[in-house]
Amino acid sequence: MLIEFSVGNYRSFKEQVTFSMVAANLVAKDKKLDENNVFEVDDDLKLLKSAAIYGANASGKSNLARALTFMRWFMINSSKETQSTEKIGVERFKLSTETEAKPSFFEIVFLMNGKRYRYGFEATRDRVVCEWLFYVPKSRETKLFERKQDNISVSKTYKADGIQQKTRHNALFLSVSAQFNVNIAEKILDWLTNRVKVVSGLDDRGYQGYTVSCLMDNENKDEILQLLKKLDLGFSDVKVEEIEITADSFPNELPDEIKNFILKNGGRKITSVQTMHRKFDGKGNSVSTEMFDLDDQESEGTQKVFALAGPLVDTLKNGKVLIIDEFDARIHPLISRAIVELFNSNETNPSNAQLIFMTHDTNLLSNKLFRRDQIWFAEKNRYGATDLYSLAEYKVRNDASFESDYIKGRYGAIPYIGNLNHLIDSHA
């Protein structure tokens, strides 16, 4: 489970900001929200099942997803992907002289196998400046390792003697530890790899492949098909098959050298996804079925919902964390709401999976769908730096209309549009 994520001096984040899935000490107007949207870890910690992040275009919402994506990639790959001469892919805040020489900051707090872990690092383009890993074995936070430049102190519990000297200046000690089979490091990277997924609502090709592979391997197939049918996309079934490509499969006008290049570079098979639609006669009787190609004959919205179906079902069944940027892009508001309601339910989300999404869809801003601590805002100040804050920080009446108040600008995080009356001058 994700507890918190913090970032600073990265892209539009100048100061350190913290996004938290910790439930605030508040009571919702509808008591069912407190029962369904929150789950208890122990006497001291309650977590949220979902959270929405709102903000104007270019406010920095997507940068939060990018920051977590970079941190995740660097943790998993820094020991094997980067060479000693390569730069680290951090992008500092560029609109201030104060941040030019400072490192970027990343920290994640999470729950793994019933224990709370806190891991983070600071890095420049040239080196890892510091790195730390703490956990709570019982009641008190305990150090597993701490690094300052090339000086790394390791606890006996971590069991990584001798690995310090094998860690390059531009690689993470955690990543190197996992490479040398340190058990705790391996488990953390496995958690990141298999339990946390970050996707973009604007580019669904990557996770469409995941949904396709689930259907082909009969993994969660029934649940995926049931979800697609319940969301009323207009088809009754999906057919997925691999098609063998031969030289005769290409258009005649395509040059032979291109055909041969495709065939030689692994392009001998393609996956076909078709949706099944009922065909009717003039009296409205169903007489047969027609197959539509998903990519060519279905809408972009249908393609996106299909692509999301696999990750959604996997996340819900296995209690994982799914982060979706541009969640509402190409999706009807009622479908977006239905997906959120799947997570905000003890019945459909018994494993306490977590959904975090960036959106502009104000239809979801309802005190009947979210508690105040589930609603977050990203807003840039006059100096181009993003601030991140929760609606729980505001004194808001329980019966307030979150959507109406947000559109009126009471919480900030909206575009302030200038007078457009004279944008285009009319000439007689």
Secondary structure, DSSP 8 states (H G I E B T S, - for coil): -EEEEEEESBTTB-S-EEEE-B--S---SSHHHHHHSEEEEETTEEEESEEEEE--TTSSHHHHHHHHHHHHHHHHHHHHH--TT---------S-GGGTTS-EEEEEEEEETTEEEEEEEEE-SS-EEEEEEEEESSSS-EEEEEEETTEEEE-TTT--TT-GGG--TTS-HHHHHHHTT-HHHHHHHHHHHHHEEEEETTB-HHHHHHHHHHHHTTSSHHHHHHHHHHTT-S-SEEEEEEEE--GGGS-TTS-HHHHHHHHHTTTTEEEEEEEEEEEE-TTS-EEEEEEEEHHHHS-HHHHHHHHHHHHHHHHHHHT-EEEEETTTTTS-HHHHHHHHHHHS-TTT-TT--EEEEE---GGG--TTT--GGGEEEEEE-TTS-EEEEEGGGS---TT--HHHHHHTTTT--S------TTSS----
